[in-house]
Amino acid sequence: MTRLFLVRHGETVDNVNRIMQGQTQGELTDNGRRQALEVMRRMENLKVDAFVSSDLKRSVDTCTIIARPHGMEIKTTKLLRERDWGGFTGRFIPDLKDEPWPDDVETLDALLSRARAFIAFVKSEYPDRTVVAVGHGIINKAIQAVHYGKEMRDVARMDNAEVRCLML
């Protein structure tokens, strides 16, 4: 079995300001870098075969910190990108509560399809290995929903720099 450590990126400026980041690059805060360092310390003695990250800056920066003691390259993939929030991107999250969803928001089916594709990618590229993958809150939730056969609403939200282990 492949052991997948699924990590959410560290805290970003937009997280603090409650801005819908979606597929924007994002910038870690000092706290976000500290969170990534804490994950690095917890994983520095773990035998890791591969580091995979969303290609968005906030995840790459988090993964780079976590991977530092291992001296390994990071493979990036668009499969781990956050949900595309379309017209909601860049907006103050509390203002979106009662607004109708724009037509350009990535559908749940498309999101779950990406999650399935990511799981298939990890299983085929890293069979029986240990993989650390840094993604985002909603895509990580979708990956867990697919893996466990649950509805998205039944998967607990991941905090910044939280780590969950899945056996694929």
N, CA, C and O of each residue as an XYZ file, in Angstrom:
672
protein
N       0.832     -1.189      0.000
C       0.000      0.000      0.000
C       0.878      1.255      0.000
O       1.973      1.277      0.562
N       0.368      2.273     -0.637
C       1.045      3.569     -0.636
C       0.540      4.376      0.549
O      -0.662      4.463      0.798
N       1.478      4.959      1.269
C       1.121      5.812      2.406
C       1.202      7.258      1.927
O       2.269      7.735      1.541
N       0.065      7.948      1.955
C      -0.027      9.332      1.498
C      -0.258     10.247      2.689
O      -1.279     10.162      3.371
N       0.716     11.131      2.927
C       0.541     12.177      3.928
C       0.018     13.404      3.189
O       0.742     14.041      2.425
N      -1.230     13.717      3.424
C      -1.897     14.842      2.781
C      -1.779     16.047      3.703
O      -2.206     15.995      4.857
N      -1.194     17.138      3.192
C      -0.920     18.330      3.994
C      -1.630     19.522      3.359
O      -1.647     19.661      2.136
N      -2.210     20.370      4.183
C      -2.724     21.646      3.686
C      -1.609     22.682      3.838
O      -0.881     22.666      4.830
N      -1.475     23.566      2.877
C      -0.454     24.610      2.930
C      -0.562     25.426      4.213
O      -1.599     25.427      4.876
N       0.523     26.120      4.554
C       0.530     26.995      5.720
C      -0.367     28.206      5.517
O      -0.821     28.490      4.409
N      -0.608     28.905      6.606
C      -1.466     30.092      6.593
C      -0.952     31.126      5.589
O       0.253     31.339      5.456
N      -1.890     31.760      4.888
C      -1.545     32.789      3.908
C      -2.139     34.132      4.316
O      -2.989     34.221      5.202
N      -1.666     35.162      3.647
C      -2.197     36.511      3.862
C      -3.704     36.517      3.589
O      -4.471     37.109      4.349
N      -4.126     35.858      2.507
C      -5.561     35.833      2.182
C      -6.365     35.014      3.190
O      -7.524     35.338      3.450
N      -5.771     33.949      3.771
C      -6.472     33.227      4.838
C      -6.783     34.175      5.989
O      -7.908     34.212      6.487
N      -5.783     34.936      6.406
C      -5.941     35.863      7.523
C      -7.014     36.911      7.208
O      -7.821     37.265      8.068
N      -7.009     37.397      5.970
C      -7.955     38.451      5.564
C      -9.292     37.907      5.070
O     -10.160     38.675      4.656
N      -9.463     36.580      5.110
C     -10.705     35.909      4.724
C     -11.097     36.213      3.278
O     -12.244     36.534      2.967
N     -10.096     36.099      2.416
C     -10.291     36.302      0.977
C     -10.321     34.939      0.293
O      -9.507     34.069      0.604
N     -11.253     34.752     -0.634
C     -11.360     33.505     -1.386
C     -10.181     33.428     -2.365
O     -10.146     34.153     -3.359
N      -9.222     32.551     -2.078
C      -8.006     32.472     -2.883
C      -8.183     31.684     -4.168
O      -7.682     32.082     -5.220
N      -8.888     30.578     -4.089
C      -9.043     29.748     -5.275
C      -7.699     29.378     -5.869
O      -6.819     28.880     -5.166
N      -7.539     29.618     -7.157
C      -6.314     29.219     -7.847
C      -5.315     30.369     -8.002
O      -4.463     30.337     -8.890
N      -5.421     31.392     -7.134
C      -4.386     32.423     -7.096
C      -3.171     31.853     -6.373
O      -3.284     30.854     -5.662
N      -2.017     32.477     -6.549
C      -0.771     31.931     -6.005
C      -0.722     31.938     -4.480
O      -0.354     30.931     -3.875
N      -1.079     33.033     -3.859
C      -1.058     33.133     -2.403
C       0.348     33.319     -1.855
O       1.332     32.913     -2.473
N       0.420     33.933     -0.698
C       1.707     34.209     -0.038
C       1.616     33.773      1.418
O       0.714     34.200      2.139
N       2.548     32.921      1.858
C       2.556     32.491      3.254
C       2.837     33.677      4.172
O       3.626     34.563      3.843
N       2.180     33.677      5.321
C       2.496     34.633      6.377
C       3.694     34.090      7.156
O       4.123     32.958      6.931
N       4.229     34.894      8.067
C       5.290     34.389      8.957
C       4.777     33.191      9.738
O       5.505     32.219      9.937
N       3.528     33.255     10.181
C       2.927     32.127     10.894
C       2.830     30.903      9.977
O       3.072     29.781     10.422
N       2.483     31.105      8.720
C       2.402     29.999      7.767
C       3.744     29.310      7.568
O       3.809     28.088      7.435
N       4.822     30.103      7.546
C       6.166     29.519      7.439
C       6.518     28.756      8.718
O       7.138     27.695      8.658
N       6.122     29.296      9.875
C       6.347     28.587     11.149
C       5.578     27.262     11.164
O       6.094     26.239     11.615
N       4.343     27.295     10.669
C       3.545     26.062     10.617
C       4.233     25.009      9.745
O       4.287     23.834     10.106
N       4.756     25.441      8.595
C       5.458     24.512      7.705
C       6.708     23.956      8.385
O       7.028     22.778      8.227
N       7.411     24.795      9.137
C       8.598     24.331      9.877
C       8.219     23.290     10.930
O       8.958     22.330     11.146
N       7.078     23.475     11.579
C       6.613     22.485     12.564
C       6.353     21.137     11.891
O       6.719     20.089     12.423
N       5.716     21.172     10.714
C       5.480     19.922      9.971
C       6.820     19.315      9.567
O       7.006     18.103      9.673
N       7.760     20.151      9.100
C       9.087     19.669      8.719
C       9.732     18.936      9.889
O      10.269     17.842      9.714
N       9.686     19.522     11.066
C      10.316     18.899     12.244
C       9.666     17.560     12.583
O      10.348     16.611     12.968
N       8.344     17.490     12.438
C       7.644     16.236     12.733
C       7.964     15.155     11.705
O       7.905     13.965     12.012
N       8.306     15.574     10.474
C       8.521     14.595      9.401
C       9.994     14.413      9.020
O      10.302     13.623      8.128
N      10.897     15.125      9.677
C      12.283     15.103      9.215
C      12.937     13.727      9.313
O      13.864     13.442      8.555
N      12.481     12.868     10.222
C      13.068     11.534     10.351
C      12.227     10.450      9.680
O      12.539      9.263      9.781
N      11.176     10.859      9.006
C      10.312      9.928      8.288
C      10.948      9.579      6.946
O      11.436     10.462      6.241
N      10.945      8.309      6.597
C      11.443      7.925      5.277
C      10.380      8.297      4.244
O       9.301      7.707      4.208
N      10.697      9.275      3.411
C       9.769      9.764      2.383
C      10.368      9.438      1.023
O      11.550      9.680      0.778
N       9.542      8.889      0.146
C      10.000      8.538     -1.197
C       9.736      9.626     -2.210
O      10.417      9.698     -3.233
N       8.745     10.485     -1.942
C       8.419     11.541     -2.903
C       7.669     12.670     -2.217
O       6.892     12.460     -1.286
N       7.932     13.885     -2.715
C       7.190     15.069     -2.310
C       6.451     15.587     -3.537
O       7.045     15.796     -4.596
N       5.147     15.792     -3.378
C       4.306     16.278     -4.465
C       3.560     17.502     -3.944
O       3.131     17.535     -2.791
N       3.411     18.504     -4.802
C       2.736     19.728     -4.382
C       1.836     20.248     -5.493
O       2.084     20.022     -6.678
N       0.792     20.945     -5.082
C       0.058     21.798     -6.014
C       1.081     22.735     -6.641
O       2.102     23.043     -6.026
N       0.814     23.186     -7.853
C       1.751     24.107     -8.508
C       1.547     25.557     -8.074
O       2.230     26.451     -8.573
N       0.615     25.801     -7.151
C       0.394     27.165     -6.654
C       1.416     27.494     -5.568
O       1.757     26.640     -4.749
N       1.898     28.724     -5.565
C       3.028     29.156     -4.744
C       2.868     28.819     -3.263
O       3.825     28.364     -2.636
N       1.691     29.029     -2.693
C       1.534     28.795     -1.263
C       1.783     27.341     -0.882
O       2.284     27.058      0.206
N       1.433     26.418     -1.777
C       1.698     25.003     -1.521
C       3.153     24.644     -1.801
O       3.778     23.912     -1.033
N       3.689     25.162     -2.901
C       5.094     24.890     -3.228
C       5.999     25.400     -2.098
O       6.926     24.704     -1.683
N       5.730     26.609     -1.604
C       6.545     27.164     -0.523
C       6.454     26.301      0.735
O       7.464     26.060      1.397
N       5.260     25.839      1.063
C       5.073     24.955      2.225
C       5.823     23.651      2.022
O       6.534     23.196      2.918
N       5.670     23.050      0.855
C       6.311     21.764      0.560
C       7.837     21.892      0.557
O       8.539     20.989      1.012
N       8.344     23.003      0.048
C       9.793     23.228      0.011
C      10.366     23.213      1.421
O      11.426     22.632      1.653
N       9.681     23.839      2.354
C      10.127     23.850      3.745
C      10.092     22.439      4.321
O      11.057     22.001      4.949
N       8.990     21.725      4.113
C       8.841     20.377      4.671
C       9.887     19.422      4.092
O      10.402     18.560      4.804
N      10.198     19.572      2.817
C      11.124     18.652      2.130
C      12.592     18.957      2.406
O      13.451     18.124      2.119
N      12.897     20.122      2.953
C      14.291     20.569      3.121
C      15.219     19.511      3.728
O      16.280     19.267      3.153
N      14.884     18.867      4.857
C      15.823     17.903      5.448
C      16.053     16.663      4.582
O      17.037     15.946      4.762
N      15.152     16.423      3.658
C      15.238     15.222      2.818
C      16.064     15.469      1.560
O      16.490     14.517      0.906
N      16.295     16.728      1.216
C      17.090     17.052      0.037
C      16.526     16.494     -1.252
O      17.277     16.128     -2.156
N      15.207     16.427     -1.341
C      14.568     15.844     -2.517
C      13.860     16.913     -3.343
O      13.426     17.941     -2.823
N      13.757     16.645     -4.636
C      12.994     17.526     -5.511
C      11.508     17.370     -5.232
O      11.053     16.348     -4.719
N      10.772     18.406     -5.582
C       9.316     18.398     -5.425
C       8.697     18.311     -6.811
O       9.043     19.077     -7.711
N       7.782     17.371     -6.968
C       7.022     17.286     -8.216
C       5.747     18.100     -8.024
O       5.035     17.921     -7.035
N       5.461     18.990     -8.965
C       4.223     19.777     -8.880
C       3.193     19.238     -9.855
O       3.524     18.681    -10.901
N       1.938     19.418     -9.482
C       0.839     18.971    -10.332
C      -0.363     19.894    -10.177
O      -0.680     20.349     -9.078
N      -1.017     20.156    -11.288
C      -2.251     20.947    -11.271
C      -3.403     20.159    -10.655
O      -4.412     20.749    -10.272
N      -3.271     18.839    -10.553
C      -4.326     18.028     -9.949
C      -4.579     18.434     -8.498
O      -5.689     18.270     -7.993
N      -3.554     18.964     -7.827
C      -3.681     19.344     -6.420
C      -4.079     20.806     -6.223
O      -4.136     21.285     -5.090
N      -4.354     21.514     -7.309
C      -4.766     22.915     -7.168
C      -6.064     23.022     -6.378
O      -6.875     22.097     -6.339
N      -6.229     24.175     -5.754
C      -7.480     24.446     -5.036
C      -8.631     24.533     -6.039
O      -8.413     24.698     -7.239
N      -9.833     24.421     -5.537
C     -11.015     24.563     -6.381
C     -10.983     25.927     -7.056
O     -10.606     26.924     -6.440
N     -11.375     25.966     -8.305
C     -11.466     27.229     -9.037
C     -12.798     27.878     -8.650
O     -13.870     27.381     -8.994
N     -12.705     28.987     -7.935
C     -13.900     29.663     -7.441
C     -14.440     30.700     -8.411
O     -15.352     31.450     -8.064
N     -13.895     30.756     -9.618
C     -14.427     31.645    -10.643
C     -14.618     33.062    -10.143
O     -13.691     33.659     -9.597
N     -15.806     33.602    -10.322
C     -16.124     34.975     -9.951
C     -16.059     35.267     -8.461
O     -16.061     36.431     -8.061
N     -16.001     34.227     -7.631
C     -15.843     34.432     -6.188
C     -14.382     34.694     -5.810
O     -14.107     35.193     -4.719
N     -13.450     34.364     -6.696
C     -12.022     34.508     -6.402
C     -11.682     35.963     -6.093
O     -12.082     36.886     -6.803
N     -10.929     36.134     -5.008
C     -10.491     37.471     -4.611
C     -11.494     38.238     -3.768
O     -11.221     39.368     -3.363
N     -12.639     37.650     -3.499
C     -13.691     38.332     -2.739
C     -13.609     37.994     -1.255
O     -13.059     36.962     -0.871
N     -14.166     38.879     -0.423
C     -14.231     38.705      1.020
C     -15.257     37.613      1.315
O     -16.433     37.760      0.985
N     -14.819     36.530      1.930
C     -15.658     35.334      2.096
C     -16.993     35.621      2.800
O     -18.023     35.139      2.328
N     -17.029     36.378      3.900
C     -18.330     36.617      4.537
C     -19.352     37.308      3.628
O     -20.556     37.157      3.836
N     -18.896     38.056      2.635
C     -19.823     38.716      1.711
C     -20.479     37.734      0.739
O     -21.448     38.095      0.071
N     -19.981     36.523      0.646
C     -20.471     35.559     -0.346
C     -21.619     34.701      0.171
O     -22.210     33.936     -0.592
N     -21.937     34.815      1.439
C     -22.889     33.900      2.091
C     -24.190     33.701      1.321
O     -24.583     32.559      1.085
N     -24.849     34.739      0.935
C     -26.161     34.603      0.295
C     -26.134     34.868     -1.205
O     -27.186     34.965     -1.837
N     -24.953     34.984     -1.770
C     -24.853     35.261     -3.203
C     -25.037     33.996     -4.026
O     -24.586     32.924     -3.623
N     -25.694     34.108     -5.173
C     -25.780     32.939     -6.060
C     -24.399     32.608     -6.626
O     -23.591     33.500     -6.885
N     -24.146     31.323     -6.812
C     -22.847     30.900     -7.325
C     -22.706     31.298     -8.782
O     -23.616     31.081     -9.582
N     -21.558     31.882     -9.130
C     -21.316     32.201    -10.540
C     -21.214     30.924    -11.368
O     -20.882     29.861    -10.843
N     -21.497     31.033    -12.643
C     -21.438     29.871    -13.542
C     -20.021     29.355    -13.746
O     -19.832     28.222    -14.189
N     -19.010     30.188    -13.422
C     -17.633     29.783    -13.692
C     -16.927     29.123    -12.501
O     -15.714     28.919    -12.544
N     -17.671     28.788    -11.441
C     -17.096     28.030    -10.327
C     -16.922     26.580    -10.783
O     -17.821     26.006    -11.399
N     -15.755     25.988    -10.476
C     -15.507     24.585    -10.819
C     -16.594     23.711    -10.193
O     -16.886     23.841     -9.004
N     -17.179     22.841    -10.970
C     -18.258     21.994    -10.462
C     -17.720     20.967     -9.474
O     -16.537     20.627     -9.489
N     -18.600     20.488     -8.628
C     -18.233     19.439     -7.684
C     -17.783     18.187     -8.432
O     -16.826     17.531     -8.022
N     -18.461     17.855     -9.518
C     -18.066     16.679    -10.311
C     -16.655     16.827    -10.855
O     -15.881     15.870    -10.829
N     -16.309     18.013    -11.347
C     -14.957     18.243    -11.879
C     -13.922     18.156    -10.761
O     -12.845     17.592    -10.952
N     -14.245     18.712     -9.601
C     -13.342     18.662     -8.454
C     -13.101     17.216     -8.016
O     -11.957     16.815     -7.798
N     -14.163     16.443     -7.889
C     -14.031     15.042     -7.481
C     -13.295     14.223     -8.540
O     -12.572     13.284     -8.208
N     -13.474     14.573     -9.797
C     -12.739     13.908    -10.876
C     -11.237     14.159    -10.736
O     -10.434     13.243    -10.916
N     -10.857     15.398    -10.417
C      -9.438     15.701    -10.180
C      -8.908     14.919     -8.984
O      -7.783     14.421     -9.010
N      -9.722     14.814     -7.937
C      -9.311     14.057     -6.748
C      -9.074     12.591     -7.109
O      -8.083     12.001     -6.678
N      -9.971     12.001     -7.893
C      -9.795     10.613     -8.332
C      -8.529     10.472     -9.171
O      -7.776      9.512     -9.013
N      -8.301     11.429    -10.061
C      -7.113     11.399    -10.920
C      -5.842     11.520    -10.078
O      -4.838     10.875    -10.381
N      -5.876     12.342     -9.022
C      -4.690     12.470     -8.168
C      -4.409     11.159     -7.442
O      -3.261     10.718     -7.388
N      -5.429     10.539     -6.890
C      -5.247      9.258     -6.205
C      -4.677      8.222     -7.178
O      -3.748      7.493     -6.829
N      -5.223      8.152     -8.384
C      -4.720      7.204     -9.390
C      -3.259      7.503     -9.735
O      -2.452      6.585     -9.882
N      -2.925      8.785     -9.862
C      -1.547      9.196    -10.147
C      -0.595      8.714     -9.052
O       0.445      8.127     -9.351
N      -0.943      8.958     -7.794
C      -0.077      8.568     -6.681
C       0.082      7.052     -6.639
O       1.191      6.549     -6.458
N      -1.007      6.329     -6.803
C      -0.944      4.868     -6.754
C      -0.095      4.299     -7.894
O       0.633      3.326     -7.694
N      -0.181      4.890     -9.078
C       0.580      4.352    -10.213
C       2.038      4.797    -10.192
O       2.921      4.020    -10.558
N       2.309      6.033     -9.770
C       3.682      6.549     -9.772
C       4.487      6.112     -8.544
O       5.710      5.989     -8.621
N       3.822      5.879     -7.427
C       4.524      5.606     -6.173
C       3.929      4.397     -5.444
O       3.552      4.508     -4.278
N       3.839      3.235     -6.122
C       3.254      2.064     -5.455
C       4.101      1.635     -4.252
O       5.327      1.551     -4.326
N       3.417      1.372     -3.162
C       4.069      0.882     -1.943
C       5.155      1.821     -1.431
O       6.155      1.372     -0.870
N       4.962      3.102     -1.621
C       5.922      4.112     -1.180
C       5.243      5.061     -0.200
O       4.043      4.967      0.057
N       6.046      5.980      0.339
C       5.528      7.018      1.226
C       5.638      8.352      0.504
O       6.719      8.748      0.067
N       4.502      9.045      0.382
C       4.418     10.295     -0.365
C       3.869     11.385      0.552
O       2.895     11.176      1.276
N       4.513     12.553      0.509
C       3.987     13.743      1.174
C       3.450     14.646      0.076
O       4.183     15.023     -0.839
N       2.172     14.995      0.166
C       1.529     15.823     -0.858
C       0.932     17.067     -0.198
O       0.122     16.967      0.723
N       1.348     18.241     -0.685
C       0.845     19.498     -0.125
C      -0.153     20.117     -1.085
O       0.171     20.454     -2.224
N      -1.369     20.256     -0.597
C      -2.441     20.830     -1.404
C      -3.174     21.919     -0.641
O      -2.574     22.704      0.093
N      -4.477     21.946     -0.832
C      -5.329     23.027     -0.333
C      -6.545     22.427      0.363
O      -6.827     21.235      0.236
N      -7.249     23.260      1.089
C      -8.370     22.786      1.889
C      -9.421     21.998      1.145
O      -9.778     20.899      1.569
N      -9.928     22.533      0.039
C     -11.057     21.884     -0.632
C     -10.607     20.678     -1.457
O     -11.277     19.646     -1.435
N      -9.496     20.777     -2.181
C      -9.043     19.602     -2.948
C      -8.637     18.481     -1.996
O      -8.890     17.311     -2.283
N      -8.014     18.816     -0.873
C      -7.659     17.770      0.092
C      -8.915     17.101      0.646
O      -8.941     15.891      0.874
N      -9.944     17.899      0.855
C     -11.218     17.355      1.330
C     -11.816     16.425      0.274
O     -12.346     15.364      0.604
N     -11.730     16.826     -0.992
C     -12.254     15.998     -2.086
C     -11.483     14.680     -2.197
O     -12.083     13.629     -2.420
N     -10.164     14.732     -2.044
C      -9.353     13.512     -2.091
C      -9.785     12.550     -0.993
O      -9.920     11.349     -1.225
N     -10.002     13.087      0.204
C     -10.448     12.232      1.308
C     -11.855     11.692      1.068
O     -12.132     10.530      1.368
N     -12.739     12.520      0.531
C     -14.103     12.070      0.242
C     -14.080     10.902     -0.741
O     -14.774      9.904     -0.546
N     -13.278     11.033     -1.798
C     -13.172      9.953     -2.788
C     -12.575      8.709     -2.129
O     -13.105      7.607     -2.272
N     -11.482      8.894     -1.414
C     -10.787      7.751     -0.799
C     -11.686      6.977      0.163
O     -11.717      5.747      0.146
N     -12.412      7.710      0.999
C     -13.239      7.063      2.015
C     -14.675      6.783      1.547
O     -15.462      6.204      2.295
N     -15.018      7.186      0.329
C     -16.367      6.979     -0.175
C     -17.397      7.790      0.592
O     -18.503      7.311      0.845
N     -17.041      9.021      0.967
C     -17.923      9.887      1.738
C     -18.364     11.082      0.901
O     -17.799     11.358     -0.157
N     -19.371     11.777      1.389
C     -19.756     13.064      0.822
C     -18.758     14.103      1.331
O     -18.196     13.953      2.416
N     -18.541     15.154      0.542
C     -17.619     16.204      0.953
C     -17.988     16.765      2.330
O     -17.111     17.003      3.161
N     -19.276     16.973      2.566
C     -19.718     17.579      3.829
C     -19.394     16.687      5.036
O     -19.385     17.158      6.173
N     -19.129     15.400      4.782
C     -18.837     14.463      5.871
C     -17.339     14.343      6.176
O     -16.943     13.554      7.033
N     -16.518     15.114      5.482
C     -15.069     15.126      5.734
C     -14.751     16.414      6.496
O     -15.108     17.507      6.058
N     -14.085     16.276      7.625
C     -13.756     17.446      8.451
C     -12.795     18.377      7.709
O     -11.908     17.930      6.982
N     -12.993     19.663      7.907
C     -12.138     20.696      7.328
C     -10.716     20.530      7.855
O     -10.523     20.205      9.026
N      -9.718     20.753      6.995
C      -8.317     20.712      7.409
C      -7.853     22.126      7.738
O      -8.117     23.065      6.986
N      -7.165     22.270      8.857
C      -6.560     23.548      9.204
C      -5.284     23.745      8.387
O      -4.781     22.804      7.773
N      -4.768     24.968      8.382
C      -3.507     25.228      7.707
C      -2.410     24.362      8.329
O      -2.295     24.265      9.551
N      -1.607     23.734      7.463
C      -0.481     22.878      7.838
C      -0.910     21.616      8.606
O      -0.083     20.969      9.248
N      -2.176     21.278      8.537
C      -2.633     20.015      9.121
C      -2.208     18.865      8.219
O      -2.148     19.012      6.998
N      -1.916     17.727      8.824
C      -1.475     16.535      8.095
C      -2.452     15.394      8.385
O      -2.827     15.159      9.534
N      -2.852     14.697      7.333
C      -3.660     13.479      7.475
C      -3.016     12.376      6.653
O      -2.467     12.629      5.580
N      -3.084     11.170      7.154
C      -2.457     10.032      6.483
C      -3.531      9.134      5.873
O      -4.478      8.733      6.549
N      -3.372      8.826      4.587
C      -4.264      7.920      3.873
C      -3.455      6.741      3.373
O      -2.336      6.910      2.888
N      -4.015      5.552      3.488
C      -3.390      4.355      2.945
C      -4.110      4.014      1.653
O      -5.289      3.661      1.657
N      -3.382      4.126      0.540
C      -3.999      3.910     -0.781
C      -3.723      2.508     -1.288
O      -4.164      2.149     -2.380
